[in-house]
Amino acid sequence: MEELLGMMFELDYPSEYITSVEGYYDKIFGVEAEVVTSLTFKTNKRTSQPFGMTAGEHFELKEDGYKIVGFHGKAGDVVHQIGVHVVPIFTN
């Protein structure tokens, strides 16, 4: 598994799952469109450290009662868009 900037966030699957992703987007030098500048992952057990710069406009991808099972988006050298795939959280 590769690390991003020397940082890694690993889940204790299957007991731990991602409940939301939040971050920031902004204009950066040399890129015309806004880009995602930071991502933070929240699980049912903990919150990751921010990956990137926490500056610009804040966003959160979350739906109560659901867990994140996948990601989609648009990227090149930088991430321009990010979205999530969710499924309901079932408890036994």
Secondary structure as the mmCIF struct_conf table of DSSP 4:
data_model
#
loop_
_struct_conf.conf_type_id
_struct_conf.id
_struct_conf.beg_label_comp_id
_struct_conf.beg_label_asym_id
_struct_conf.beg_label_seq_id
_struct_conf.end_label_comp_id
_struct_conf.end_label_asym_id
_struct_conf.end_label_seq_id
HELX_LH_PP_P HELX_LH_PP_P1 GLU A 2 GLU A 3
STRN STRN1 LEU A 4 LEU A 4
TURN_TY1_P TURN_TY1_P1 LEU A 5 GLY A 6
STRN STRN2 MET A 7 MET A 7
TURN_TY1_P TURN_TY1_P2 TYR A 13 SER A 15
STRN STRN3 ILE A 18 ASP A 26
TURN_TY1_P TURN_TY1_P3 PHE A 29 GLY A 30
BEND BEND1 GLU A 32 ALA A 33
STRN STRN4 VAL A 35 THR A 43
BEND BEND2 ASN A 44 LYS A 45
STRN STRN5 THR A 47 THR A 47
HELX_LH_PP_P HELX_LH_PP_P2 SER A 48 PRO A 50
STRN STRN6 PHE A 51 GLY A 52
BEND BEND3 GLY A 56 GLY A 56
STRN STRN7 GLU A 57 LYS A 62
TURN_TY1_P TURN_TY1_P4 ASP A 64 GLY A 65
STRN STRN8 TYR A 66 ALA A 75
BEND BEND4 GLY A 76 VAL A 78
STRN STRN9 VAL A 79 PRO A 88
#
